[in-house]
Amino acid sequence: MIGIACLAAAVLCLLYCVVTARTGSGGRFYLVWLAGGVFFLLLAGLLRTGLWDGIPVWARRVFFGMIIAGVILFISVEGLVLSGFGQKGRAGLDYIIVLGAQVREDGPSRALQFRLDAACAYLQANPDTVCILSGGQGDNEPVSEAEGMYRYLTAAGIAPDRLVREDRSRDTAENIANSVALIGSTDAAVGIVTNNFHVFRGVRLAKAAGLWDVCGIAAGFTPLYLPHNMMREFFGVLKDFFCGNLTVS
């Protein structure tokens, strides 16, 4: 029974690897699903051939202990990530920061469109709020993410003088640090606009950068790719935690 479950998990991982690879975004992180598929295939093979029984008991216990510890860590981090899903900010913020995502030849990626639509709605409802568009230019992008966001929002009717472009950032930590530098004060009331799975980390990074009056503004996301991005966010939170960029308390 366990062998069949492992085989099913392997098939799902491999299929999802193909699905996420076809999006063309997120670098090569889709390979994590390939690794998962290979892992479950090997485990299924060990169980079905009886080779598993030949492994020393102590080694099997260590293996299961590591799996249990990993699952506990994963659930704990994902619980923190999920805590940001319902954040909608509040009216009258001094600034909102839109965190960048991939820009393509035909415009913002779907993930970025969700963020920009949420930012546009907020800016229309709060005419005194200034918006910082944060994101540099990747190797596979025709313009900087900040420029792509600027074009999208001005086309949607947002006045150019309300938009500030920050086009040097390469990751979320730099998005926040460079945007705070542009604001020039840690006393401003600031909203972090990003997809729901990204809100927790964005807000925590902003607090670590010195902002004390900060909240999240969660945009939606395509359900099919949500597991992929939740997995990426798990590693993103761990990376920023161990690099000292954020705390989870």
LUMSE-424947 format. One record per residue (C-alpha): x, y, z; residue in one letter; residue number from 1. Coordinates in nm, 2 decimals. Example, Ala and Ser with C-alpha at 12.3 -4.5 7.8 and 13.67 -1.06 7.14 Angstrom:
# LUMSE-424947
<east->1.23	north->-0.45	up->0.78	type->a	seq->1>;
<east->1.37	north->-0.11	up->0.71	type->s	seq->2>;
# end
This chain:
# LUMSE-424947
<east->0.00	north->0.00	up->0.00	type->m	seq->1>;
<east->0.28	north->0.24	up->0.09	type->i	seq->2>;
<east->0.46	north->0.15	up->-0.23	type->g	seq->3>;
<east->0.15	north->0.23	up->-0.44	type->i	seq->4>;
<east->0.12	north->0.57	up->-0.26	type->a	seq->5>;
<east->0.48	north->0.65	up->-0.33	type->c	seq->6>;
<east->0.44	north->0.56	up->-0.70	type->l	seq->7>;
<east->0.13	north->0.78	up->-0.72	type->a	seq->8>;
<east->0.32	north->1.07	up->-0.55	type->a	seq->9>;
<east->0.60	north->1.02	up->-0.80	type->a	seq->10>;
<east->0.37	north->1.04	up->-1.10	type->v	seq->11>;
<east->0.20	north->1.36	up->-0.96	type->l	seq->12>;
<east->0.54	north->1.52	up->-0.90	type->c	seq->13>;
<east->0.66	north->1.45	up->-1.25	type->l	seq->14>;
<east->0.35	north->1.57	up->-1.41	type->l	seq->15>;
<east->0.35	north->1.89	up->-1.20	type->y	seq->16>;
<east->0.72	north->1.94	up->-1.30	type->c	seq->17>;
<east->0.61	north->1.95	up->-1.67	type->v	seq->18>;
<east->0.32	north->2.19	up->-1.59	type->v	seq->19>;
<east->0.54	north->2.43	up->-1.40	type->t	seq->20>;
<east->0.83	north->2.41	up->-1.64	type->a	seq->21>;
<east->0.60	north->2.53	up->-1.92	type->r	seq->22>;
<east->0.53	north->2.86	up->-1.75	type->t	seq->23>;
<east->0.88	north->2.98	up->-1.82	type->g	seq->24>;
<east->0.90	north->3.17	up->-1.50	type->s	seq->25>;
<east->1.07	north->3.11	up->-1.16	type->g	seq->26>;
<east->1.40	north->3.00	up->-1.31	type->g	seq->27>;
<east->1.46	north->2.63	up->-1.27	type->r	seq->28>;
<east->1.28	north->2.58	up->-0.95	type->f	seq->29>;
<east->1.04	north->2.34	up->-1.13	type->y	seq->30>;
<east->1.33	north->2.09	up->-1.09	type->l	seq->31>;
<east->1.23	north->2.05	up->-0.73	type->v	seq->32>;
<east->0.93	north->1.85	up->-0.85	type->w	seq->33>;
<east->1.15	north->1.64	up->-1.07	type->l	seq->34>;
<east->1.36	north->1.57	up->-0.76	type->a	seq->35>;
<east->1.05	north->1.48	up->-0.57	type->g	seq->36>;
<east->0.94	north->1.24	up->-0.84	type->g	seq->37>;
<east->1.27	north->1.07	up->-0.85	type->v	seq->38>;
<east->1.27	north->1.04	up->-0.47	type->f	seq->39>;
<east->0.93	north->0.87	up->-0.46	type->f	seq->40>;
<east->1.02	north->0.64	up->-0.75	type->l	seq->41>;
<east->1.33	north->0.52	up->-0.57	type->l	seq->42>;
<east->1.14	north->0.47	up->-0.24	type->l	seq->43>;
<east->0.86	north->0.28	up->-0.42	type->a	seq->44>;
<east->1.13	north->0.06	up->-0.59	type->g	seq->45>;
<east->1.29	north->-0.01	up->-0.26	type->l	seq->46>;
<east->0.96	north->-0.11	up->-0.10	type->l	seq->47>;
<east->0.83	north->-0.32	up->-0.39	type->r	seq->48>;
<east->1.15	north->-0.52	up->-0.44	type->t	seq->49>;
<east->1.21	north->-0.59	up->-0.07	type->g	seq->50>;
<east->1.54	north->-0.40	up->-0.07	type->l	seq->51>;
<east->1.40	north->-0.17	up->0.20	type->w	seq->52>;
<east->1.39	north->-0.46	up->0.45	type->d	seq->53>;
<east->1.76	north->-0.52	up->0.40	type->g	seq->54>;
<east->1.85	north->-0.17	up->0.52	type->i	seq->55>;
<east->1.97	north->-0.17	up->0.89	type->p	seq->56>;
<east->1.69	north->-0.08	up->1.13	type->v	seq->57>;
<east->1.89	north->0.22	up->1.27	type->w	seq->58>;
<east->1.93	north->0.37	up->0.92	type->a	seq->59>;
<east->1.55	north->0.33	up->0.86	type->r	seq->60>;
<east->1.48	north->0.51	up->1.19	type->r	seq->61>;
<east->1.72	north->0.79	up->1.11	type->v	seq->62>;
<east->1.55	north->0.82	up->0.77	type->f	seq->63>;
<east->1.20	north->0.84	up->0.91	type->f	seq->64>;
<east->1.32	north->1.08	up->1.18	type->g	seq->65>;
<east->1.45	north->1.32	up->0.92	type->m	seq->66>;
<east->1.13	north->1.29	up->0.72	type->i	seq->67>;
<east->0.92	north->1.37	up->1.02	type->i	seq->68>;
<east->1.14	north->1.66	up->1.12	type->a	seq->69>;
<east->1.12	north->1.80	up->0.76	type->g	seq->70>;
<east->0.74	north->1.76	up->0.75	type->v	seq->71>;
<east->0.71	north->1.95	up->1.09	type->i	seq->72>;
<east->0.94	north->2.23	up->0.96	type->l	seq->73>;
<east->0.74	north->2.25	up->0.63	type->f	seq->74>;
<east->0.40	north->2.27	up->0.80	type->i	seq->75>;
<east->0.53	north->2.53	up->1.05	type->s	seq->76>;
<east->0.67	north->2.76	up->0.78	type->v	seq->77>;
<east->0.37	north->2.71	up->0.55	type->e	seq->78>;
<east->0.15	north->2.81	up->0.84	type->g	seq->79>;
<east->0.33	north->3.14	up->0.87	type->l	seq->80>;
<east->0.30	north->3.19	up->0.49	type->v	seq->81>;
<east->-0.07	north->3.12	up->0.51	type->l	seq->82>;
<east->-0.11	north->3.39	up->0.78	type->s	seq->83>;
<east->-0.05	north->3.65	up->0.51	type->g	seq->84>;
<east->-0.33	north->3.54	up->0.28	type->f	seq->85>;
<east->-0.60	north->3.75	up->0.43	type->g	seq->86>;
<east->-0.42	north->4.08	up->0.47	type->q	seq->87>;
<east->-0.59	north->4.36	up->0.29	type->k	seq->88>;
<east->-0.41	north->4.66	up->0.44	type->g	seq->89>;
<east->-0.59	north->4.97	up->0.55	type->r	seq->90>;
<east->-0.70	north->5.30	up->0.40	type->a	seq->91>;
<east->-0.48	north->5.61	up->0.40	type->g	seq->92>;
<east->-0.13	north->5.46	up->0.38	type->l	seq->93>;
<east->0.15	north->5.70	up->0.29	type->d	seq->94>;
<east->0.31	north->5.45	up->0.05	type->y	seq->95>;
<east->0.25	north->5.11	up->-0.10	type->i	seq->96>;
<east->0.54	north->4.90	up->-0.24	type->i	seq->97>;
<east->0.46	north->4.67	up->-0.52	type->v	seq->98>;
<east->0.71	north->4.38	up->-0.52	type->l	seq->99>;
<east->0.83	north->4.29	up->-0.87	type->g	seq->100>;
<east->0.78	north->3.97	up->-1.07	type->a	seq->101>;
<east->0.86	north->3.86	up->-1.42	type->q	seq->102>;
<east->0.80	north->4.09	up->-1.71	type->v	seq->103>;
<east->0.76	north->3.94	up->-2.06	type->r	seq->104>;
<east->0.77	north->4.09	up->-2.41	type->e	seq->105>;
<east->0.39	north->4.12	up->-2.40	type->d	seq->106>;
<east->0.38	north->4.27	up->-2.06	type->g	seq->107>;
<east->0.37	north->4.16	up->-1.69	type->p	seq->108>;
<east->0.34	north->3.80	up->-1.61	type->s	seq->109>;
<east->0.02	north->3.67	up->-1.46	type->r	seq->110>;
<east->0.15	north->3.68	up->-1.11	type->a	seq->111>;
<east->0.26	north->4.04	up->-1.15	type->l	seq->112>;
<east->-0.08	north->4.14	up->-1.31	type->q	seq->113>;
<east->-0.25	north->4.02	up->-0.99	type->f	seq->114>;
<east->-0.02	north->4.25	up->-0.79	type->r	seq->115>;
<east->-0.07	north->4.54	up->-1.02	type->l	seq->116>;
<east->-0.44	north->4.51	up->-1.02	type->d	seq->117>;
<east->-0.45	north->4.51	up->-0.64	type->a	seq->118>;
<east->-0.22	north->4.81	up->-0.64	type->a	seq->119>;
<east->-0.44	north->4.99	up->-0.90	type->c	seq->120>;
<east->-0.75	north->4.93	up->-0.69	type->a	seq->121>;
<east->-0.58	north->5.06	up->-0.38	type->y	seq->122>;
<east->-0.44	north->5.37	up->-0.55	type->l	seq->123>;
<east->-0.78	north->5.46	up->-0.70	type->q	seq->124>;
<east->-0.94	north->5.43	up->-0.36	type->a	seq->125>;
<east->-0.66	north->5.63	up->-0.18	type->n	seq->126>;
<east->-0.56	north->5.92	up->-0.40	type->p	seq->127>;
<east->-0.29	north->6.06	up->-0.16	type->d	seq->128>;
<east->-0.09	north->5.73	up->-0.15	type->t	seq->129>;
<east->0.24	north->5.71	up->-0.34	type->v	seq->130>;
<east->0.34	north->5.39	up->-0.50	type->c	seq->131>;
<east->0.69	north->5.25	up->-0.52	type->i	seq->132>;
<east->0.74	north->4.99	up->-0.80	type->l	seq->133>;
<east->1.03	north->4.77	up->-0.71	type->s	seq->134>;
<east->1.22	north->4.53	up->-0.94	type->g	seq->135>;
<east->1.53	north->4.52	up->-1.16	type->g	seq->136>;
<east->1.58	north->4.36	up->-1.50	type->q	seq->137>;
<east->1.65	north->3.99	up->-1.52	type->g	seq->138>;
<east->1.83	north->3.82	up->-1.81	type->d	seq->139>;
<east->1.50	north->3.70	up->-1.96	type->n	seq->140>;
<east->1.32	north->4.03	up->-1.93	type->e	seq->141>;
<east->1.29	north->4.30	up->-2.20	type->p	seq->142>;
<east->1.27	north->4.59	up->-1.94	type->v	seq->143>;
<east->1.31	north->4.63	up->-1.57	type->s	seq->144>;
<east->1.02	north->4.50	up->-1.36	type->e	seq->145>;
<east->0.97	north->4.86	up->-1.23	type->a	seq->146>;
<east->0.94	north->4.99	up->-1.58	type->e	seq->147>;
<east->0.70	north->4.72	up->-1.68	type->g	seq->148>;
<east->0.48	north->4.79	up->-1.38	type->m	seq->149>;
<east->0.50	north->5.17	up->-1.45	type->y	seq->150>;
<east->0.37	north->5.12	up->-1.80	type->r	seq->151>;
<east->0.09	north->4.89	up->-1.68	type->y	seq->152>;
<east->-0.04	north->5.13	up->-1.41	type->l	seq->153>;
<east->-0.01	north->5.45	up->-1.62	type->t	seq->154>;
<east->-0.21	north->5.27	up->-1.90	type->a	seq->155>;
<east->-0.47	north->5.19	up->-1.63	type->a	seq->156>;
<east->-0.51	north->5.56	up->-1.55	type->g	seq->157>;
<east->-0.28	north->5.60	up->-1.25	type->i	seq->158>;
<east->-0.10	north->5.94	up->-1.26	type->a	seq->159>;
<east->0.27	north->5.91	up->-1.33	type->p	seq->160>;
<east->0.37	north->6.15	up->-1.05	type->d	seq->161>;
<east->0.23	north->5.90	up->-0.80	type->r	seq->162>;
<east->0.46	north->5.62	up->-0.92	type->l	seq->163>;
<east->0.83	north->5.59	up->-0.81	type->v	seq->164>;
<east->1.04	north->5.33	up->-1.00	type->r	seq->165>;
<east->1.31	north->5.13	up->-0.81	type->e	seq->166>;
<east->1.48	north->4.93	up->-1.07	type->d	seq->167>;
<east->1.79	north->4.79	up->-0.91	type->r	seq->168>;
<east->1.65	north->4.50	up->-0.69	type->s	seq->169>;
<east->1.73	north->4.14	up->-0.77	type->r	seq->170>;
<east->1.53	north->3.97	up->-0.49	type->d	seq->171>;
<east->1.27	north->4.04	up->-0.23	type->t	seq->172>;
<east->1.51	north->4.15	up->0.04	type->a	seq->173>;
<east->1.66	north->4.41	up->-0.20	type->e	seq->174>;
<east->1.31	north->4.51	up->-0.31	type->n	seq->175>;
<east->1.23	north->4.61	up->0.05	type->i	seq->176>;
<east->1.57	north->4.76	up->0.14	type->a	seq->177>;
<east->1.59	north->4.98	up->-0.17	type->n	seq->178>;
<east->1.23	north->5.09	up->-0.14	type->s	seq->179>;
<east->1.27	north->5.19	up->0.22	type->v	seq->180>;
<east->1.58	north->5.39	up->0.12	type->a	seq->181>;
<east->1.36	north->5.57	up->-0.14	type->l	seq->182>;
<east->1.10	north->5.65	up->0.12	type->i	seq->183>;
<east->1.37	north->5.80	up->0.34	type->g	seq->184>;
<east->1.19	north->5.74	up->0.67	type->s	seq->185>;
<east->1.09	north->5.44	up->0.88	type->t	seq->186>;
<east->0.80	north->5.63	up->1.02	type->d	seq->187>;
<east->0.59	north->5.62	up->0.71	type->a	seq->188>;
<east->0.28	north->5.40	up->0.70	type->a	seq->189>;
<east->0.35	north->5.14	up->0.42	type->v	seq->190>;
<east->0.16	north->4.86	up->0.26	type->g	seq->191>;
<east->0.34	north->4.57	up->0.09	type->i	seq->192>;
<east->0.15	north->4.46	up->-0.23	type->v	seq->193>;
<east->0.23	north->4.11	up->-0.35	type->t	seq->194>;
<east->0.06	north->3.78	up->-0.41	type->n	seq->195>;
<east->-0.10	north->3.61	up->-0.11	type->n	seq->196>;
<east->0.18	north->3.35	up->-0.07	type->f	seq->197>;
<east->0.44	north->3.62	up->-0.07	type->h	seq->198>;
<east->0.28	north->3.86	up->0.19	type->v	seq->199>;
<east->0.42	north->3.71	up->0.51	type->f	seq->200>;
<east->0.78	north->3.73	up->0.39	type->r	seq->201>;
<east->0.74	north->4.08	up->0.24	type->g	seq->202>;
<east->0.60	north->4.22	up->0.56	type->v	seq->203>;
<east->0.86	north->4.05	up->0.78	type->r	seq->204>;
<east->1.14	north->4.18	up->0.56	type->l	seq->205>;
<east->0.99	north->4.53	up->0.58	type->a	seq->206>;
<east->0.98	north->4.52	up->0.96	type->k	seq->207>;
<east->1.34	north->4.39	up->0.96	type->a	seq->208>;
<east->1.44	north->4.69	up->0.74	type->a	seq->209>;
<east->1.31	north->4.93	up->1.01	type->g	seq->210>;
<east->0.94	north->5.00	up->0.91	type->l	seq->211>;
<east->0.72	north->4.97	up->1.21	type->w	seq->212>;
<east->0.39	north->5.08	up->1.06	type->d	seq->213>;
<east->0.36	north->4.82	up->0.78	type->v	seq->214>;
<east->0.09	north->4.59	up->0.66	type->c	seq->215>;
<east->0.03	north->4.35	up->0.38	type->g	seq->216>;
<east->-0.20	north->4.39	up->0.08	type->i	seq->217>;
<east->-0.26	north->4.04	up->-0.06	type->a	seq->218>;
<east->-0.33	north->3.99	up->-0.43	type->a	seq->219>;
<east->-0.46	north->3.67	up->-0.56	type->g	seq->220>;
<east->-0.29	north->3.40	up->-0.77	type->f	seq->221>;
<east->-0.37	north->3.13	up->-1.02	type->t	seq->222>;
<east->-0.47	north->2.82	up->-0.81	type->p	seq->223>;
<east->-0.29	north->2.57	up->-1.04	type->l	seq->224>;
<east->0.05	north->2.72	up->-0.97	type->y	seq->225>;
<east->-0.02	north->2.80	up->-0.60	type->l	seq->226>;
<east->0.15	north->2.47	up->-0.47	type->p	seq->227>;
<east->0.46	north->2.55	up->-0.68	type->h	seq->228>;
<east->0.49	north->2.90	up->-0.53	type->n	seq->229>;
<east->0.41	north->2.78	up->-0.18	type->m	seq->230>;
<east->0.70	north->2.54	up->-0.21	type->m	seq->231>;
<east->0.92	north->2.82	up->-0.34	type->r	seq->232>;
<east->0.82	north->3.04	up->-0.06	type->e	seq->233>;
<east->0.91	north->2.77	up->0.20	type->f	seq->234>;
<east->1.27	north->2.79	up->0.08	type->f	seq->235>;
<east->1.25	north->3.16	up->0.04	type->g	seq->236>;
<east->1.16	north->3.21	up->0.41	type->v	seq->237>;
<east->1.43	north->2.97	up->0.52	type->l	seq->238>;
<east->1.69	north->3.15	up->0.31	type->k	seq->239>;
<east->1.60	north->3.49	up->0.44	type->d	seq->240>;
<east->1.58	north->3.36	up->0.80	type->f	seq->241>;
<east->1.93	north->3.20	up->0.79	type->f	seq->242>;
<east->2.07	north->3.50	up->0.61	type->c	seq->243>;
<east->1.95	north->3.72	up->0.89	type->g	seq->244>;
<east->1.71	north->3.92	up->0.67	type->n	seq->245>;
<east->1.40	north->3.84	up->0.88	type->l	seq->246>;
<east->1.27	north->3.69	up->1.20	type->t	seq->247>;
<east->0.95	north->3.48	up->1.23	type->v	seq->248>;
<east->0.86	north->3.60	up->1.58	type->s	seq->249>;
# end
